[in-house]
Structure formats: C-alpha cells, structure tokens
C-alpha cells in the first residue's frame, strides 16, 4: 500500500528545515516510495559530467536533488505556508485537500 503525501506535483511549497530552509518553489516530481519530492531551484547539487554528444565541453552542472516531504510545507491560495488536511466534500462525495489555516476546501497550489 502506498502512503498518502500532503504534497503533489504542481504545488508551491516552502522548505521548513535543512540547508535550503526558507526557499520556495514548485514541485516538479514526487517520489512516493521514498517520501521525497524534487522542488524547482531548491536543494541544488553539483553533478560532474564528461564531454559527450549533447554537451561537448562537459563540466559541472547544477541540478535539483530530492528533499524529504516532511521538510516541505504547502502554500494555500493566498500564498502563505499552511498545513493541509483531507475531508470528504458534501457535494461530490470525493476526498479533497483543504488549508487548515483558512479552512477553505479548494485546490491548494
């Protein structure tokens, strides 16, 4: 059984712990098995590459690395970091995420 994460692809998140604390960006990919996510412009690493057909010079490239989901906090519609919860929507009967700060059942981005 897969764990449910509080983040998903396309969310805007802030890093709340670690070396990249305080930075924010958009979630590019979620790795469910490892409870990690790759965030745009956050947790950059230096990757060494040999010269090849695509990159004839080679060199050192900056690349985003995965960061644990517990170190990320989702932004609500107002743009402020918030905790999230799940409720069953009365109208549709589906499980939806909501902002615990503003109590709004909405698409959290």
Phi, psi and omega in degrees: 000135180276143176283149175272132179254156180276357179238156173213168184302134179098346178291150170263127185230160173241141177276126183255353180206153177104189183295330182264021184305133179095342179281154177222157180185185183263139179286121180269324184205144176243128178256096189293320183299328182255002183057041182233164178217153175253122184248137183298120176078010183240145178059053182284139176238160177262121180248124179275134180229140176281157175298137178213188184296321180286315183240094187291334180273328187077205177118198182254124180251142174269132185218145178287140177246161181290147178229143185294143185294336179289345179266008182241143176231131185283146175269141175271189185295334179279351177093007180258145178296140181210157171279156181239157176222177178232135177224157174273125180286132183293324184287311185263337182079010180260158178280124181234151176276150177217157179277125180285338180284314183257354180059024180267129173274105184203172174288119182270122179235000000 
